[in-house]
Amino acid sequence: MAQYDAIAHVYDRLNAELDYHAWADFVEACFDRHLSVRPSLVLDLACGTGSMTHALAARGYDMIGVDRSPEMLTEAYARAGEAMPLFLCQDMRSFELYGTVGAAVCCLDSINYLTGDGDLAACFATVHNYLDPDGLFLFDVNTPYKFAHVYGDNAYILEDEIDGRAVWCGWQNSYDAATGLCDFYLTLFEEDASGRYRRTEETQHERCFTHDTLLSALTTAGFAHLGTYADYAFTAPGERTERWYIAARAIKH
Ligand SMILES: C[S@@+](CC[C@H](N)C(=O)[O-])C[C@H]1O[C@@H](n2cnc3c(N)ncnc32)[C@H](O)[C@@H]1O
């Protein structure tokens, strides 16, 4: 199965602990820190089920969500609030918009899904192309520390209940430090009306990027690096930081 086909319909339940309101507060704090005026039009790249897209739309931003998974976008449409974002089923390495945006966000380690040679450069170049001059690009990645010491070759079980029926998600990791590639083997067991369980499997892949690789790719694409933070309080990253939040400005001459 293609990545996210199998788990799109349970994705939000399995990530229910994530606080997108706090994350949207941080995004707005980044706007205030790094832009002279808040943007009106914002791109949510690899928007998935639209958690950030909807959180920012509810705050009055005109939102565009781009993702390559029709299943994830179907969930995003189903959650639409009063303000309906524009959702586009496109690849983050080569998407096309109708014009430029004031800011682009890319949340929850979606950048780590760029596993192929040249993918990171293609994505950053495309984002740069669709940002206003001095527009802001905010993204986060899983750090090398997290790949080596948290994901590693570990296994987890996520357990939940949807409409009174049990859902189990087994998650087995395999990380190769030499290639920087991490495979996630997901097995989903969903209880049906008769009490039987339906089993679905999906494999996902992420690439580990060093900070130097990310900064070099940003520079090549025409960005100025503005900051890397360990959390929503703009704390400087340390050796055990698991997620880097990176802000960059599109330089256009
Ligand atoms: C971990 S999910 C994050 C989704 C969303 N940003 C969030 O905060 O919940 C990663 C998303 O990246 C998308 N994705 C992965 N590779 C992509 C690509 N090349 N182009 C567009 N979307 C991609 C997946 O379909 C998935 O929705």
Ligand as a Chemical Component Dictionary entry (heavy atoms), coordinates in Angstrom:
data_LIG
# 
_chem_comp.id                   LIG 
_chem_comp.type                 NON-POLYMER 
_chem_comp.pdbx_formal_charge   0 
_chem_comp.three_letter_code    LIG 
# 
loop_
_chem_comp_atom.comp_id 
_chem_comp_atom.atom_id 
_chem_comp_atom.alt_atom_id 
_chem_comp_atom.type_symbol 
_chem_comp_atom.charge 
_chem_comp_atom.model_Cartn_x 
_chem_comp_atom.model_Cartn_y 
_chem_comp_atom.model_Cartn_z 
_chem_comp_atom.pdbx_ordinal 
LIG C1  C1  C 0  3.590  12.743 9.326  1  
LIG S1  S1  S 1  2.383  13.212 8.151  2  
LIG C2  C2  C 0  2.128  14.897 8.637  3  
LIG C3  C3  C 0  0.844  15.470 8.144  4  
LIG C4  C4  C 0  0.516  16.855 8.662  5  
LIG N1  N1  N 0  1.524  17.832 8.285  6  
LIG C5  C5  C 0  0.305  16.853 10.151 7  
LIG O1  O1  O 0  0.856  17.726 10.841 8  
LIG O2  O2  O -1 -0.461 15.998 10.648 9  
LIG C6  C6  C 0  3.329  13.331 6.663  10 
LIG C7  C7  C 0  2.524  13.756 5.458  11 
LIG O3  O3  O 0  3.435  13.970 4.387  12 
LIG C8  C8  C 0  2.793  13.583 3.193  13 
LIG N2  N2  N 0  3.827  13.386 2.177  14 
LIG C9  C9  C 0  4.874  12.544 2.227  15 
LIG N3  N3  N 0  5.624  12.682 1.125  16 
LIG C10 C10 C 0  5.025  13.639 0.355  17 
LIG C11 C11 C 0  5.333  14.235 -0.901 18 
LIG N4  N4  N 0  6.402  13.867 -1.606 19 
LIG N5  N5  N 0  4.518  15.199 -1.362 20 
LIG C12 C12 C 0  3.415  15.585 -0.660 21 
LIG N6  N6  N 0  3.072  15.041 0.524  22 
LIG C13 C13 C 0  3.875  14.086 1.039  23 
LIG C14 C14 C 0  2.037  12.337 3.563  24 
LIG O4  O4  O 0  1.011  12.015 2.623  25 
LIG C15 C15 C 0  1.515  12.718 4.938  26 
LIG O5  O5  O 0  0.234  13.301 4.858  27 
# 
loop_
_chem_comp_bond.comp_id 
_chem_comp_bond.atom_id_1 
_chem_comp_bond.atom_id_2 
_chem_comp_bond.value_order 
_chem_comp_bond.pdbx_ordinal 
LIG C1  S1  SING 1  
LIG S1  C2  SING 2  
LIG S1  C6  SING 3  
LIG C2  C3  SING 4  
LIG C3  C4  SING 5  
LIG C4  N1  SING 6  
LIG C4  C5  SING 7  
LIG C5  O1  DOUB 8  
LIG C5  O2  SING 9  
LIG C6  C7  SING 10 
LIG C7  O3  SING 11 
LIG C7  C15 SING 12 
LIG O3  C8  SING 13 
LIG C8  N2  SING 14 
LIG C8  C14 SING 15 
LIG N2  C9  SING 16 
LIG N2  C13 SING 17 
LIG C9  N3  DOUB 18 
LIG N3  C10 SING 19 
LIG C10 C11 SING 20 
LIG C10 C13 DOUB 21 
LIG C11 N4  SING 22 
LIG C11 N5  DOUB 23 
LIG N5  C12 SING 24 
LIG C12 N6  DOUB 25 
LIG N6  C13 SING 26 
LIG C14 O4  SING 27 
LIG C14 C15 SING 28 
LIG C15 O5  SING 29 
# 
